[in-house]
């Protein structure tokens, strides 16, 4: 099996939790190491890999694929360097800080004939995969309205300085926002217009920590919300159609499992608790259905499998740079809408 030599641009939480476990579990990848600026800790988990002193040293090494898992404000600069060095790339969300940056990286990857994937792992959450199937199966008739939440209760500021200082990549809109924006676009495509309310709600916060975005489609609306003052959680997914509704709490367990140091597998991984099942209340063939729906299994492994296939077999990336551009279009429109207090046409 062809091995894709892969390096990380940092080994903090995202490298340790979201990337290294899958890169070392998937037989098609070989983790070569990570750029580590101060703490040299990757050897504690992987004694055989390298701790690079600089991005230049990493790019000079025999590496095929680089994961750009650094703060959002650095994504454009580092991804451009990676592509110019002739390496494939995975970029965490938010893809970039502007549409123009995203479009430039898309064009550069195309010019260099390299693969450029955006790490939108939440497409492979168990809860979202279930919602996706319910919508695909058209179990509640013509859709009228949809609401996605990514809420938390966390009034304290993050200890990570880049998350709480004013910079081009900080704020909830570019942190949690890309997850639910990408999920909406994955299901429904680009809307015609965007309206948004972006606020600061935490004491002493300098960056946005509340978003309420409405995507306008011809016959329905999609509302996307995220904030830090939701002690009692709303359903994460609410879909209302002309025949029925589906309500699903957020229940994917993968992040919690990974933080506990559990290793992914292909059988039981990403299996939700039965208590997190979604409620389907609808009418099918004249019969009223009101029942809890089994949740599909989630697995971020499938994202990495898609990246592997795209490099080895020249197939389309599991989340493309074009998808990343679309998310940035929504983000830019949301900022413009919130500032101007008006609907923005795309």
Residue pairs with C-beta under 8 A, 6 or more apart in sequence:
1 27
1 28
2 28
2 312
3 28
3 29
3 30
4 28
4 29
4 30
4 64
4 65
4 88
4 308
4 311
4 312
5 30
5 32
5 62
5 63
5 64
5 65
6 23
6 29
6 30
6 31
6 32
6 63
6 64
6 65
6 66
6 67
7 31
7 32
7 33
7 34
7 35
7 50
7 52
7 58
7 61
7 63
7 65
7 66
7 67
8 15
8 19
8 20
8 31
8 33
8 34
8 35
8 66
8 67
8 69
9 34
9 35
9 55
9 58
9 66
9 67
9 68
9 69
9 70
9 78
10 34
10 35
10 36
10 37
10 69
10 70
11 20
11 34
11 36
11 41
11 42
12 69
14 69
14 92
15 34
15 42
15 67
15 69
16 45
17 255
17 258
17 259
18 69
18 119
18 121
18 255
18 258
18 300
19 67
19 69
19 90
20 31
20 42
20 45
20 46
21 258
21 263
21 264
22 29
22 264
22 300
22 301
22 303
22 304
23 29
23 31
23 67
23 304
24 31
24 46
25 263
25 264
25 265
25 301
26 301
26 304
26 305
26 308
28 308
28 312
29 65
29 304
29 308
31 46
31 49
32 49
32 50
32 61
32 62
32 63
33 42
33 46
33 49
33 50
33 51
33 52
33 58
33 61
34 42
34 49
34 50
34 51
34 52
35 52
35 53
35 54
35 55
35 57
35 58
36 42
36 51
36 52
40 51
42 49
42 51
43 49
43 51
50 61
52 58
52 61
55 78
55 81
58 66
59 66
59 81
59 82
59 85
59 87
63 87
64 87
64 88
64 311
65 87
65 88
65 89
65 90
65 115
65 307
65 311
66 82
66 87
66 88
66 89
66 90
67 89
67 90
67 92
67 119
68 74
68 75
68 78
68 79
68 82
68 89
68 90
68 91
68 92
69 92
69 119
70 78
70 92
71 162
71 167
71 169
72 92
72 93
72 94
72 96
72 97
72 168
72 169
72 170
72 174
72 175
73 97
73 162
73 167
73 168
73 169
73 170
74 169
75 91
75 92
75 94
75 95
75 96
75 97
75 101
75 169
76 96
76 97
76 98
76 101
76 104
76 105
79 89
79 91
79 96
79 105
79 116
80 104
80 105
80 108
82 89
83 89
83 105
83 108
83 109
83 112
83 114
83 116
84 108
84 112
86 112
86 114
87 114
88 114
88 115
88 116
88 311
89 109
89 114
89 115
89 116
89 117
90 117
90 118
90 119
90 307
91 105
91 116
91 117
91 118
91 119
91 324
92 118
92 119
93 118
93 119
93 120
93 174
93 178
93 179
93 182
93 327
94 169
94 174
94 175
94 177
94 178
94 327
94 328
94 331
95 102
95 105
95 118
95 178
95 321
95 324
95 325
95 327
95 328
96 102
96 105
96 324
96 328
97 168
97 169
97 174
98 168
98 328
98 332
99 325
99 328
99 329
99 332
101 328
102 321
102 324
102 325
102 328
103 325
105 116
105 321
105 324
106 116
106 321
106 322
106 324
106 325
109 115
109 116
109 321
115 307
115 310
115 311
115 317
116 317
116 320
116 321
117 303
117 306
117 307
117 310
117 317
117 318
117 319
117 320
117 321
118 182
118 319
118 320
118 321
118 323
118 324
118 327
119 303
119 319
120 178
120 179
120 182
120 186
120 303
120 319
120 323
121 300
121 303
122 128
122 179
122 180
122 182
122 183
122 252
123 129
123 182
123 183
123 186
123 303
123 318
123 319
124 270
124 298
124 299
124 300
124 301
124 302
124 303
125 252
125 254
125 270
125 298
126 251
126 252
126 253
126 254
126 270
126 271
126 272
126 295
126 296
126 297
126 298
127 236
127 237
127 248
127 249
127 250
127 251
127 252
127 272
127 276
127 278
127 295
127 298
128 183
128 237
128 252
128 298
129 296
129 297
129 298
130 248
130 278
130 293
130 295
130 296
131 187
131 237
131 239
131 246
131 248
131 278
132 186
132 187
133 296
134 140
134 239
134 246
134 278
134 280
134 293
135 143
135 187
135 239
139 244
139 246
139 280
139 282
139 284
140 239
140 240
140 241
140 242
140 243
140 244
140 245
140 246
140 280
140 282
141 241
141 242
141 243
141 244
141 282
141 283
142 219
142 220
142 241
142 242
143 219
143 220
143 239
143 240
143 241
144 220
144 240
144 241
144 242
145 220
145 221
145 222
145 223
145 238
145 239
145 240
146 184
146 188
146 220
146 221
146 222
146 223
146 237
146 238
146 239
146 240
147 222
147 223
147 224
147 225
147 237
147 238
148 180
148 183
148 184
148 222
148 223
148 224
148 225
148 236
148 237
148 238
149 180
149 225
149 226
149 230
149 233
149 234
149 235
149 236
149 237
149 250
150 176
150 177
150 179
150 180
150 225
150 226
150 236
150 250
151 225
151 226
151 227
151 228
151 230
151 233
151 234
151 236
152 227
152 228
152 230
153 228
153 229
153 230
153 231
154 228
155 202
155 203
155 228
155 229
156 202
157 164
157 202
157 204
157 205
158 164
162 169
162 170
163 170
163 175
163 207
164 170
164 205
164 206
164 207
165 206
165 207
166 206
166 207
170 207
171 198
171 207
171 208
171 209
172 207
172 208
172 209
172 210
172 211
172 226
172 227
172 228
173 198
173 208
173 211
173 331
173 334
173 335
174 331
176 211
176 226
177 211
177 213
177 224
177 226
177 331
177 334
178 327
178 331
180 224
180 226
181 213
181 224
181 327
181 330
181 331
182 319
182 323
182 327
184 215
184 222
184 224
185 323
185 326
185 327
185 330
186 323
188 215
188 217
188 222
190 326
190 329
190 330
190 346
191 215
191 216
191 217
191 222
191 330
191 346
192 216
192 217
192 218
192 345
192 346
193 215
193 216
193 343
193 344
193 345
193 346
194 213
194 214
194 215
194 216
194 330
194 333
194 334
194 337
194 343
194 344
194 346
195 213
195 214
195 216
195 337
195 342
195 343
195 344
196 211
196 212
196 213
196 214
196 333
196 334
196 335
196 337
196 338
197 210
197 211
197 212
197 213
197 338
198 208
198 210
198 211
198 212
198 334
198 335
198 338
199 208
199 209
199 210
199 211
200 206
200 207
200 208
200 209
200 210
201 209
201 210
201 227
201 228
201 229
202 209
202 228
202 229
209 227
209 228
210 226
210 227
210 228
210 229
211 224
211 225
211 226
211 227
211 334
212 223
212 224
212 225
213 223
213 224
213 225
213 330
213 334
214 221
214 222
214 223
214 224
215 221
215 222
215 223
215 224
215 330
216 343
225 234
233 249
233 250
235 247
235 248
235 249
236 248
236 249
236 250
236 251
237 246
237 247
237 248
237 250
237 278
238 245
238 246
238 247
238 248
239 245
239 246
239 247
241 282
243 282
243 283
243 284
244 280
244 281
244 282
244 283
244 289
245 279
245 280
245 281
245 282
246 278
246 279
246 280
246 281
246 282
246 293
247 278
247 279
248 276
248 277
248 278
248 279
248 295
249 276
249 278
250 276
251 272
251 273
251 276
251 295
252 270
252 272
252 298
253 270
253 271
253 272
253 273
253 298
254 264
254 269
254 270
254 298
254 299
254 300
257 269
257 270
258 264
264 299
264 300
264 301
266 299
266 301
269 297
269 298
269 299
269 301
270 297
270 298
270 299
270 300
271 297
272 295
272 298
276 295
277 292
277 293
277 294
277 295
278 292
278 293
278 295
279 290
279 291
279 292
279 293
280 289
280 290
280 291
280 292
280 293
281 288
281 289
281 290
282 288
282 289
283 289
302 318
303 318
303 319
305 318
306 315
306 317
306 318
307 317
307 318
309 315
310 316
310 317
310 318
329 346
333 344
333 346
334 344
336 344
337 343
337 344
